[in-house]
Amino acid sequence: QHGHVDVSKIDADYPKLANWVSTQRHGYTNCKAGNKQNIYGMCEERINKLESIGFNWVSEYTSKQHKWDEMFEELKLFKVK
């Protein structure tokens, strides 16, 4: 139906799922940072399962915010040239 698995944390239609997806992303970040006491229970098996359905570890919202930040920095450089 949706064609993707990028449930935004601000998705009002699926708040529980959105929260769970956000938790998975936090767990992944902790796991990849080498946090041995990963309170989210993230492990390679869960990572592989999520990736097998096309899970994005960076949300669309985060990607857009990052892009905005990049363009803002570019605008500041443009101003001083």
C-alpha positions as CSV (number, residue, x, y, z in Angstrom):
1,Q,0.0,0.0,0.0
2,H,2.7,2.5,1.0
3,G,5.5,1.1,-1.1
4,H,8.1,2.1,1.5
5,V,9.1,1.5,5.1
6,D,10.0,5.1,6.0
7,V,7.5,5.8,8.8
8,S,8.2,9.4,10.1
9,K,8.3,10.1,13.8
10,I,5.7,12.8,13.1
11,D,3.3,10.4,11.2
12,A,0.0,11.0,13.0
13,D,-1.6,8.0,11.4
14,Y,0.8,5.4,12.9
15,P,2.3,6.9,16.1
16,K,3.2,3.6,17.7
17,L,4.9,2.3,14.5
18,A,6.6,5.6,14.0
19,N,8.0,5.5,17.6
20,W,9.1,1.9,17.1
21,V,10.9,2.8,13.8
22,S,12.6,5.7,15.6
23,T,13.8,3.3,18.3
24,Q,15.2,0.9,15.7
25,R,17.2,3.8,14.3
26,H,18.6,4.7,17.7
27,G,19.5,1.1,18.3
28,Y,21.3,0.9,15.0
29,T,23.3,4.0,15.8
30,N,24.3,2.7,19.2
31,C,25.2,-0.7,17.7
32,K,27.4,0.8,15.0
33,A,29.0,3.1,17.6
34,G,30.1,-0.1,19.4
35,N,27.9,0.4,22.4
36,K,28.0,-3.1,24.0
37,Q,25.2,-2.2,26.4
38,N,22.7,-1.5,23.7
39,I,19.5,-0.8,25.5
40,Y,17.5,-1.1,22.3
41,G,18.4,-4.8,21.8
42,M,19.7,-4.2,18.3
43,C,21.8,-6.9,16.8
44,E,23.1,-8.0,13.4
45,E,20.1,-10.3,12.9
46,R,17.6,-7.5,13.5
47,I,19.6,-5.2,11.3
48,N,19.6,-7.8,8.5
49,K,15.9,-8.3,8.8
50,L,15.1,-4.6,8.6
51,E,17.5,-4.1,5.7
52,S,15.9,-7.1,3.9
53,I,12.7,-5.0,3.5
54,G,14.5,-1.8,2.5
55,F,14.7,-0.1,5.9
56,N,16.4,3.3,5.8
57,W,18.6,4.0,8.8
58,V,18.3,7.7,8.2
59,S,14.8,9.0,8.1
60,E,13.5,11.1,5.2
61,Y,13.0,13.9,7.7
62,T,16.6,13.7,8.9
63,S,17.8,13.6,5.3
64,K,15.8,16.7,4.4
65,Q,17.1,18.5,7.5
66,H,20.7,17.6,6.6
67,K,20.2,18.9,3.1
68,W,18.7,22.1,4.5
69,D,21.7,22.6,6.7
70,E,24.0,22.0,3.8
71,M,22.3,24.6,1.7
72,F,22.2,27.1,4.5
73,E,25.9,26.8,4.9
74,E,26.3,27.2,1.2
75,L,24.2,30.4,1.4
76,K,26.4,31.8,4.1
77,L,29.4,31.2,1.9
78,F,27.7,32.8,-1.0
79,K,27.0,35.9,1.1
80,V,30.7,36.5,2.0
81,K,31.9,36.1,-1.6
